[in-house]
Structures are given as C-alpha cells and as structure tokens.
Amino acid sequence: MREIFILSRKENKSHKEIALELGLSELTVKTQVKKALRILKSRLGVFVYVAFFFRTYY
C-alpha cells in the first residue's frame, strides 16, 4: 500500500501507470490509494485534535 501511495502522490503516476508497473489491476491500485488516504485522514484527525487541545489549554 505504501509503495502504491508514493507512486500515486509523490511521483504523480496514474492508477493505470502504477498498475502496469507493479503488475496489478487498476481497481487494486485505486482501492489501495483509497485505503491509504483513509488511514492518513484518521491519524491526522487525532493529531489535529491533540494539537488543538494543547494549544487551547496550555
């Protein structure tokens, strides 16, 4: 999942390009990118909440 996400976001490759490079289907690539974004979003959400809490109360 990490490799797919890096290829997608850092190297700006399309799902089709990634699929051809890694020998996967485009649907697999799309699903893995979506899962990676969901994980990042949930972890960043906690970070933002904690940062806000400390900024507000300390």
ROKEMI-104923 format. One line per field, with one value per residue: x, y, z of N, C-alpha, C in turn; residue number from 1; residue in one letter. Coordinates in Angstrom, 3 decimals. Example, Ala and Ser with C-alpha at 12.3 -4.5 7.8 and 13.67 -1.06 7.14 Angstrom:
! ROKEMI-104923
n.xx: c(13.190,12.850) $
n.yy: c(-5.690,-2.250) $
n.zz: c(7.800,7.080) $
ca.xx: c(12.300,13.670) $
ca.yy: c(-4.500,-1.060) $
ca.zz: c(7.800,7.140) $
c.xx: c(13.200,12.900) $
c.yy: c(-3.300,0.030) $
c.zz: c(7.800,7.870) $
num: c(1,2) $
residuo: c(A,S) $
END
This chain:
! ROKEMI-104923
n.xx: c(0.823,1.943,3.936,2.384,0.906,2.944,3.905,1.630,1.116,3.584,5.117,3.296,1.898,-0.492,-3.320,-3.440,-0.808,0.635,-0.505,0.324,3.112,3.472,2.199,-0.493,-4.106,-6.020,-8.128,-7.302,-5.152,-6.486,-8.139,-6.207,-4.956,-7.101,-7.534,-5.126,-5.340,-7.555,-6.519,-4.461,-6.025,-7.552,-5.532,-4.313,-6.450,-6.632,-4.179,-4.505,-6.582,-5.321,-3.237,-4.769,-6.014,-3.797,-2.887,-5.014,-5.368,-2.862) $
n.yy: c(-1.183,1.247,1.698,1.974,4.249,6.182,6.194,7.156,9.700,11.110,10.727,11.311,9.476,7.841,5.722,3.701,3.652,2.883,0.392,-1.057,-0.956,-2.363,-4.730,-5.099,-4.870,-2.048,-1.454,-2.571,-0.895,1.569,1.007,0.551,3.058,4.553,3.339,3.996,6.795,7.011,5.971,7.844,10.154,9.532,9.260,11.790,13.280,12.702,13.751,16.477,17.097,16.663,18.551,20.903,20.760,21.001,23.493,25.104,24.749,24.954) $
n.zz: c(0.000,0.757,-1.188,-3.489,-2.814,-2.631,-5.269,-6.492,-5.272,-4.737,-7.066,-8.941,-10.625,-12.694,-11.909,-13.763,-14.830,-12.543,-12.036,-14.323,-13.957,-11.548,-11.984,-11.306,-11.002,-12.149,-10.477,-8.032,-7.431,-7.196,-4.978,-2.974,-2.795,-1.896,0.616,1.900,2.000,3.681,6.072,6.613,6.907,9.185,11.135,11.022,11.858,14.629,15.419,14.811,16.569,19.091,18.929,18.809,21.323,23.127,22.369,23.052,25.829,27.076) $
ca.xx: c(0.000,2.829,4.576,1.352,0.591,4.083,3.878,0.472,1.150,4.888,5.582,2.154,1.558,-1.905,-3.608,-3.105,0.655,1.061,-0.958,1.223,4.446,3.507,1.505,-1.754,-5.234,-6.278,-9.046,-6.481,-4.407,-7.448,-8.549,-5.089,-4.791,-8.231,-7.274,-4.025,-5.885,-8.432,-5.648,-3.848,-7.054,-7.908,-4.391,-4.166,-7.562,-6.222,-3.083,-5.070,-7.324,-4.351,-2.576,-5.738,-6.192,-2.638,-2.821,-6.103,-5.285,-1.512) $
ca.yy: c(0.000,2.415,1.909,2.467,5.624,7.026,6.341,7.965,11.070,11.770,10.645,11.730,8.481,7.472,4.356,2.797,3.530,2.106,-0.987,-1.676,-1.073,-3.353,-5.958,-5.182,-4.286,-0.641,-1.441,-2.820,0.342,2.557,0.607,0.747,4.505,4.980,2.866,4.795,8.118,6.855,5.823,9.151,11.070,9.187,9.563,13.240,13.785,12.595,14.697,17.827,17.236,16.788,19.848,21.920,20.653,21.586,24.926,25.770,24.640,25.119) $
ca.zz: c(0.000,0.837,-2.488,-4.399,-2.424,-3.003,-6.727,-6.844,-4.783,-4.892,-8.446,-9.767,-11.644,-12.742,-11.450,-14.871,-14.871,-11.366,-12.256,-15.307,-13.368,-10.467,-12.381,-10.566,-11.724,-11.813,-9.328,-6.842,-7.161,-6.714,-3.638,-2.056,-2.598,-1.068,1.978,2.444,2.314,4.842,7.240,6.868,7.382,10.571,12.005,11.076,12.665,16.024,15.611,14.805,17.821,20.191,18.765,19.195,22.761,23.798,22.053,23.761,27.284,27.628) $
c.xx: c(0.877,3.448,3.582,1.031,1.706,4.107,2.743,0.658,2.486,5.359,4.477,1.824,0.072,-2.076,-3.213,-1.593,1.179,0.704,-0.039,2.609,4.541,2.800,0.224,-2.879,-5.402,-7.188,-8.280,-5.727,-5.339,-7.877,-7.446,-4.827,-5.890,-8.020,-6.173,-4.514,-6.784,-7.602,-5.003,-4.845,-7.409,-6.766,-4.152,-5.273,-7.225,-5.128,-3.609,-5.828,-6.374,-3.642,-3.507,-5.917,-5.033,-2.542,-3.862,-5.872,-3.902,-0.820) $
c.yy: c(1.261,2.735,2.498,3.927,6.586,7.252,7.264,9.431,11.781,11.804,10.981,10.767,8.155,6.051,3.345,2.573,2.670,0.640,-1.715,-1.924,-2.195,-4.661,-6.189,-4.649,-2.826,-0.537,-1.671,-1.557,1.392,2.270,0.868,2.227,5.014,4.562,3.696,6.183,8.072,6.750,7.156,10.134,10.788,9.517,11.062,13.867,13.770,13.608,16.124,18.077,17.459,18.147,20.980,21.944,21.324,23.084,25.719,25.818,24.837,26.307) $
c.zz: c(0.000,-0.520,-3.495,-4.088,-2.834,-4.513,-7.166,-6.476,-5.012,-6.343,-9.455,-10.901,-11.557,-12.217,-12.522,-14.949,-13.725,-11.555,-13.237,-14.710,-12.341,-10.810,-11.605,-11.435,-11.291,-10.592,-8.019,-6.455,-6.580,-5.277,-2.618,-1.778,-1.673,0.393,2.651,2.837,3.549,6.122,7.601,7.460,8.838,11.524,12.111,11.904,14.142,16.318,15.704,16.108,18.995,20.118,19.192,20.707,23.513,23.548,22.853,25.262,27.870,27.083) $
num: c(1,2,3,4,5,6,7,8,9,10,11,12,13,14,15,16,17,18,19,20,21,22,23,24,25,26,27,28,29,30,31,32,33,34,35,36,37,38,39,40,41,42,43,44,45,46,47,48,49,50,51,52,53,54,55,56,57,58) $
residuo: c(M,R,E,I,F,I,L,S,R,K,E,N,K,S,H,K,E,I,A,L,E,L,G,L,S,E,L,T,V,K,T,Q,V,K,K,A,L,R,I,L,K,S,R,L,G,V,F,V,Y,V,A,F,F,F,R,T,Y,Y) $
END
